């Protein structure tokens, strides 16, 4: 094996891509570039710009370890420690769920609601995880007060660190507790949540990249996958100001059930909207 210090960046990244291809990782070349970026702290395009430069031995070794982790099935975001969400780049690790593109649409609807009615008062993000929703609302909105909650102290540690890194620590208050318990004082214009919505049976059948690495607490919600959703629908109305919005991400397979439950709860207005993939994804209800 040649001395790693003598190899160019292009050669090192190409070897990593070959290893990922052998492990049946899709888009192996793109992922290898992302892993190199994660190791070096640069953008993925930087690997191309410096492709003819000698690779530092420490970077090549760290990259080889990252490739091994990814080849073993660990999600790319955890290996790089990075996840993009709307305008933000967040740190993520196995303490938090990896933010998904569809959740960006939840933020979009909250911002649209607030702008339409000039309701830039108080907002609560329930089950904040990495902080992706609350921090996006802080970065893009004009809310007077943003509260982010999570049952997991580990998740709150990640979210707080993200807030500090992004310069948003003074815009968001973090509270520990289950679902709506930490915001019992009420008076919110918006309550938003991407709660767990997977059943025990569905969890067992999940892709290993999700089941074996992402936090179980952030995924499972009772035997029917609706426990957290129905708890939010039961309790949020009393915590919202008149005309306030409850916005919940729901499983597309159970969106109709969630909407029926909301109707039975006598919310003033409610609907289901589609995500960017055309799936029923967002339950919106107002007081």
C-alpha angles and dihedrals in degrees: 000000000000122000106276091222090062094057123093123238089251092055094048093048091046091053089050091050090051091052091050091048089052088053090054094248111160119234089016095173093051092046092048089054090049091050091050089050091051092051096046099036093237133113120274090251089060090070089061093046092052095036095123094047121101111262115240110244093232091052092047091051093048089047091052090053091048091051090051091053093048093045088054089059103262109147116261093237092058093047093050094035089226136110127173117220121176104304095345138086109210134192111238134179137159092293091073140041114258108250113249128215092240091061089062086070090059089058090047092056094048091051091048092050093049094046094046094055099026087241100155095145123104128346130181124202108203116206095010098182107175089004093250097141099039094043092048090051089050092049097044105026137061100229117157094215132016122188121189121192137187137170090219116079088197091057091049089053090057093045093050091050090051091050091052094047092050094046092244100111093110092051098057132053115205122210132181122227148089118296110300098358095096093055099049092134090073126191096128126152092202135020112189129180144170095197129180111281108167124110123228090251093049091048091057090053097046122121107276090239088066102031097046099042114023119079113273091211090064094051114040122073111173133292093308099033092242104092096103094040094052091045089055092048091049096050111026099073092067090052097050127086118239109293091013123152132240110196118185132176108226137187109265091227091058101034093108091051091049091050092049090052090051091051090052088053092060099237110175096240132359142169144164118238131193129247126229090276092056095253125134100256117142127065110198121187132168133201 
